[in-house]
Amino acid sequence: MNIIISGKNIDVTDGLRKAVNEKLGKLERYFKPDTTVNVTLSVEKERQKIEVTIPVKGNIIRSEQVSNDMYVSIDLVEEVIERQLRKYKTKIVDKHQAGDNFQKAYIDNDYMEDEEIHIVRSKRFDIKPMYPEDACVQMELLGHNFFVFCNAETNQVNVVYKRKGNTYGLIEPEG
């Protein structure tokens, strides 16, 4: 496994490099030796953030963790990546997809799926035509992170969502 570590607003010290290699080195049992793992460490005010991206045949395994201590963030990101790998492995086996990036022992081994997805609540609501700006206001009034609406301009279902830094995003279907 090839771990590429870069830093934004932070010097990647030997201690950080060692911690990342030790934690993410545990993932070697899942991947073939030529797999590349991209790691970006960054600091914004009190936030110590690590982003890990692992491109695997047609998909990307990615996690971003933030805390007030970079070493805590590194610990958290490894746990999340392992959880994602268990879910991804199930998808590979169930759909008979190629697992070219993964060790054969990992694909063949039966791991207990400890986190199945369970939908615990469903909602129904009328979708009213409105402009994206109005949808953002409605989302704020409801105190939600996202809001589904019918775009009055395109007559298609869209989603507005809250981003970091008190900005908003809009998701629209293609075509």
URDA-V260324 format. One record per backbone hydrogen bond with DSSP energy under -1.0 kcal/mol. NH is the residue of the N-H (numbers start at 1). CO is the residue of the C=O. Records with the same first field share a line. If there is no record, write none. Layout:
NH=CO / CO
This chain:
2=35
4=37
6=39
8=41
13=11
17=13
18=14
19=15
20=16
21=17
22=18
23=19
24=20
25=21
26=23
27=24
28=25
30=27
31=27
32=101
35=32
37=2
38=53
39=4
40=51
41=6
42=49
43=8
44=47
47=44
48=67
49=42
50=65
51=40
52=63
53=38
54=61
56=59
59=56
61=54
63=52
65=50
67=48
73=69
74=70
75=71
76=72
77=73
78=74
79=75
80=76
81=77
82=78
83=79
84=80
85=81
86=82
87=83
88=84
89=85
90=86
91=87
92=88
93=89
94=90
95=91
97=92
102=99
103=30
107=103
108=104
109=105
130=150
135=131
136=132
137=133
138=134
139=135
140=136
141=137
142=138
143=139
144=139
147=160
149=158
150=128
151=156
152=130
155=151
158=149
159=171
160=147
161=169
162=145
163=167
169=161
171=159
